[in-house]
Amino acid sequence: MRTSISDNKNYPEFCKLAVTDDNVFKTFKVNGTYNDILEHVSKADAEKYIDYLKEAKFCFSYALDKFRENDLYGSPQKFEFADYGTFSPTTIRYIKVMYELFKLFGNLDNLIITEVGAGYGGQCKIISDIFNFNKYIMFDLPEVNLLINKYLSKFNKQNIETMFIDKCIDIESDLFISNYAITECSKEIQDIYIKNIIKNAKHGYITCNFVSHLFNISSYNEKELKDILSKYHTIHCETEKPSTFNNNLLIWW
């Protein structure tokens, strides 16, 4: 039984191949199997993110060259963006999320951060370019965790850890992050993360998409998820800005 949209056999197998074969790793971000799950942010959506950052008076422009390092590996598709230079659309999204985390929660220095569905670790990389967190723990499929470790080793990132869900037991953190991933998991997997991570997180940032039914995966719907999270936290809900798909939602506490 699939545990999530990404648990589709082809994706984890490709991630494992990217770890063991350096030639595959060199171009993993433009591989079709990988793009079915990640690295598929469009140029149009990236332009929306940049417009959003301009309107919000983005305050980390001094670090653009540091952020650009995220596009050094995996050969992502890149475009020229006015005032920002050349970036992959996915890196622009990571920058947007990092800015929103700062806007909502302030300085992220010295925090213990947990992330479910970390991909290749790009969000962690972008956050670490600005903030010195205490620890950053990422949860994903075992093969994906191997890719995260290989990818972030290119930047010599410290204080990071990857775990599979079988190690997810009563973990406390200052900030929980999930960009779409938690709402792409089955209810059984969602319950494990909620019980062992989310309820113990002082703050949280969850970008929700409610599309798992399209992949024959039974996940909590919007009302069910809000009701469950409200048992543990005073949650705030708003439409994803800018919205990239119908009914996408940001939940934070």
C-alpha positions as CSV (number, residue, x, y, z in Angstrom):
1,M,0.0,0.0,0.0
2,R,1.3,3.4,-0.9
3,T,2.1,5.7,2.0
4,S,2.1,8.9,-0.1
5,I,2.0,10.3,-3.6
6,S,5.8,10.1,-3.8
7,D,5.8,6.4,-2.6
8,N,5.3,5.2,-6.2
9,K,8.3,2.9,-6.6
10,N,9.8,4.8,-9.6
11,Y,10.6,7.9,-7.6
12,P,12.4,6.3,-4.7
13,E,14.2,4.0,-7.0
14,F,15.4,6.9,-9.1
15,C,16.5,8.8,-5.9
16,K,18.6,5.7,-4.9
17,L,20.2,5.7,-8.4
18,A,21.0,9.4,-8.2
19,V,22.9,8.6,-5.0
20,T,24.9,5.7,-6.4
21,D,25.6,7.0,-9.9
22,D,27.3,10.4,-10.1
23,N,26.3,10.8,-13.7
24,V,22.6,10.5,-12.8
25,F,23.1,12.9,-9.9
26,K,24.5,15.5,-12.2
27,T,21.2,15.9,-14.0
28,F,18.7,14.5,-11.5
29,K,16.7,17.7,-11.3
30,V,15.6,17.4,-14.9
31,N,14.8,13.7,-15.0
32,G,11.1,13.0,-15.8
33,T,10.7,10.5,-13.1
34,Y,12.0,13.0,-10.5
35,N,9.9,15.9,-12.0
36,D,6.7,13.9,-11.5
37,I,7.2,14.6,-7.8
38,L,9.6,17.5,-7.4
39,E,11.5,20.3,-9.3
40,H,8.4,21.1,-11.4
41,V,7.7,24.7,-10.3
42,S,7.0,26.6,-13.5
43,K,8.6,29.9,-14.6
44,A,5.2,31.5,-14.4
45,D,4.8,30.5,-10.8
46,A,8.3,31.7,-10.0
47,E,7.5,35.1,-11.4
48,K,4.4,35.2,-9.1
49,Y,6.7,34.4,-6.2
50,I,9.1,37.2,-7.2
51,D,6.2,39.7,-7.5
52,Y,5.0,38.6,-4.1
53,L,8.5,39.1,-2.6
54,K,8.8,42.6,-4.2
55,E,5.4,43.6,-2.8
56,A,6.4,42.3,0.6
57,K,9.7,44.3,0.5
58,F,11.9,41.1,0.6
59,C,14.8,41.8,3.0
60,F,17.3,39.1,2.1
61,S,18.4,40.4,-1.4
62,Y,22.0,40.5,-0.2
63,A,22.0,36.7,-0.1
64,L,20.9,36.1,-3.7
65,D,24.3,34.7,-4.8
66,K,24.3,32.4,-1.8
67,F,20.8,31.2,-2.7
68,R,22.0,30.7,-6.3
69,E,24.3,27.9,-5.1
70,N,21.3,25.7,-4.8
71,D,21.3,25.5,-8.6
72,L,24.9,24.3,-8.9
73,Y,24.0,20.6,-8.6
74,G,21.4,18.5,-10.5
75,S,21.4,20.7,-13.6
76,P,18.0,22.3,-12.9
77,Q,16.2,24.3,-15.6
78,K,17.0,28.0,-15.0
79,F,15.6,31.3,-16.2
80,E,16.5,34.9,-16.0
81,F,14.4,36.9,-13.6
82,A,14.4,40.7,-13.5
83,D,16.3,42.1,-10.5
84,Y,17.1,38.5,-9.3
85,G,19.2,37.1,-12.1
86,T,19.4,33.5,-13.1
87,F,17.6,30.9,-10.9
88,S,15.6,27.7,-11.1
89,P,11.9,28.3,-10.3
90,T,12.1,25.8,-7.5
91,T,14.9,27.7,-5.8
92,I,12.7,30.9,-6.1
93,R,10.0,29.0,-4.3
94,Y,12.4,27.9,-1.5
95,I,13.4,31.6,-1.1
96,K,9.7,32.6,-0.9
97,V,9.0,30.0,1.8
98,M,12.1,31.0,3.8
99,Y,11.0,34.7,3.8
100,E,7.5,33.7,5.0
101,L,8.9,31.7,7.8
102,F,10.9,34.8,8.9
103,K,7.8,37.0,8.5
104,L,5.7,34.7,10.6
105,F,8.2,33.5,13.2
106,G,11.1,35.9,13.2
107,N,14.8,34.9,13.6
108,L,15.2,31.2,13.1
109,D,18.7,31.0,14.7
110,N,19.2,28.3,17.3
111,L,15.9,26.6,16.5
112,I,15.2,22.9,16.2
113,I,13.4,22.5,12.9
114,T,11.6,19.5,11.6
115,E,10.5,19.0,8.0
116,V,8.3,16.3,6.4
117,G,8.9,15.7,2.7
118,A,12.2,17.5,2.3
119,G,12.9,16.4,-1.3
120,Y,16.6,16.8,-1.8
121,G,17.0,19.2,1.1
122,G,16.7,22.5,-0.8
123,Q,14.5,24.2,1.7
124,C,17.0,23.3,4.4
125,K,19.9,24.7,2.3
126,I,18.1,28.0,1.7
127,I,17.2,28.5,5.4
128,S,20.8,27.7,6.4
129,D,22.1,30.4,4.1
130,I,20.5,33.0,6.4
131,F,20.0,31.3,9.8
132,N,22.1,29.2,12.1
133,F,19.6,26.6,13.4
134,N,20.4,24.3,16.3
135,K,19.3,21.2,14.4
136,Y,17.3,20.5,11.2
137,I,15.6,17.0,11.0
138,M,14.1,15.9,7.7
139,F,11.7,13.0,7.3
140,D,11.2,11.3,3.9
141,L,11.4,7.9,2.3
142,P,14.7,6.0,2.9
143,E,16.0,6.4,-0.6
144,V,15.1,10.1,-0.6
145,N,17.0,10.6,2.7
146,L,20.1,9.2,1.0
147,L,19.8,11.8,-1.7
148,I,19.3,14.5,0.9
149,N,22.5,13.5,2.6
150,K,24.5,13.4,-0.6
151,Y,23.1,16.7,-1.8
152,L,23.6,18.7,1.4
153,S,27.1,17.3,1.8
154,K,28.1,19.4,-1.3
155,F,27.5,22.5,0.9
156,N,29.1,21.0,4.1
157,K,25.9,21.7,6.0
158,Q,26.1,21.0,9.7
159,N,23.5,20.0,12.3
160,I,21.3,18.2,9.9
161,E,19.7,14.8,10.3
162,T,17.5,12.6,8.1
163,M,15.0,10.0,9.4
164,F,12.4,7.6,8.1
165,I,9.0,7.5,9.7
166,D,10.0,4.4,11.8
167,K,12.2,6.7,13.9
168,C,9.5,9.3,14.3
169,I,8.7,9.0,18.1
170,D,7.9,11.9,20.3
171,I,10.1,14.5,18.6
172,E,10.0,18.0,20.0
173,S,10.9,21.0,17.8
174,D,10.6,24.8,17.7
175,L,9.3,24.8,14.1
176,F,7.6,22.2,11.9
177,I,7.6,22.6,8.1
178,S,5.8,20.7,5.4
179,N,5.3,22.1,1.9
180,Y,2.5,20.0,0.4
181,A,4.0,16.7,1.6
182,I,1.9,16.1,4.8
183,T,-1.3,16.4,2.8
184,E,0.0,14.0,0.2
185,C,0.3,11.2,2.8
186,S,-2.2,8.6,3.7
187,K,-4.2,9.1,6.9
188,E,-2.2,6.4,8.7
189,I,1.1,8.2,7.9
190,Q,-0.5,11.6,8.7
191,D,-1.5,10.3,12.1
192,I,2.0,9.2,12.9
193,Y,3.5,12.6,12.1
194,I,0.7,14.4,13.9
195,K,1.1,12.3,17.1
196,N,4.9,12.3,17.1
197,I,6.0,15.6,15.6
198,I,3.2,18.1,14.8
199,K,1.6,18.1,18.3
200,N,5.0,18.7,19.9
201,A,6.0,21.6,17.6
202,K,5.9,25.1,19.1
203,H,5.3,26.6,15.7
204,G,4.3,25.1,12.4
205,Y,4.0,26.0,8.7
206,I,2.1,23.7,6.4
207,T,1.3,24.4,2.8
208,C,-1.6,22.2,1.9
209,N,-2.8,20.7,-1.3
210,F,-5.8,18.4,-1.3
211,V,-5.1,16.3,-4.3
212,S,-4.2,12.9,-2.9
213,H,-7.5,11.4,-3.9
214,L,-6.4,11.8,-7.5
215,F,-3.7,9.2,-6.8
216,N,-6.0,6.9,-4.9
217,I,-4.6,7.8,-1.5
218,S,-7.0,8.5,1.4
219,S,-5.8,11.6,3.2
220,Y,-7.6,14.0,5.6
221,N,-9.6,16.6,3.8
222,E,-9.4,20.3,4.7
223,K,-12.0,20.3,7.5
224,E,-10.7,17.1,9.0
225,L,-7.1,18.3,9.1
226,K,-8.1,21.7,10.6
227,D,-10.1,19.9,13.3
228,I,-7.3,17.6,14.2
229,L,-4.6,20.3,14.3
230,S,-6.9,22.5,16.4
231,K,-6.7,20.0,19.2
232,Y,-3.1,20.8,19.7
233,H,-2.5,24.3,18.5
234,T,-4.3,27.6,17.8
235,I,-4.1,27.5,14.1
236,H,-4.3,30.3,11.5
237,C,-5.5,29.5,8.0
238,E,-5.2,31.5,4.8
239,T,-5.2,30.9,1.0
240,E,-1.7,30.1,-0.3
241,K,-0.1,33.4,-1.6
242,P,0.4,33.4,-4.5
243,S,-2.0,30.5,-5.1
244,T,-0.5,27.8,-7.4
245,F,-3.5,25.4,-7.4
246,N,-7.2,25.6,-6.6
247,N,-7.9,25.4,-2.9
248,N,-4.3,25.4,-1.7
249,L,-4.1,26.5,1.8
250,L,-1.5,27.7,4.3
251,I,-1.9,26.6,7.9
252,W,0.4,28.0,10.6
253,W,0.6,28.3,14.3
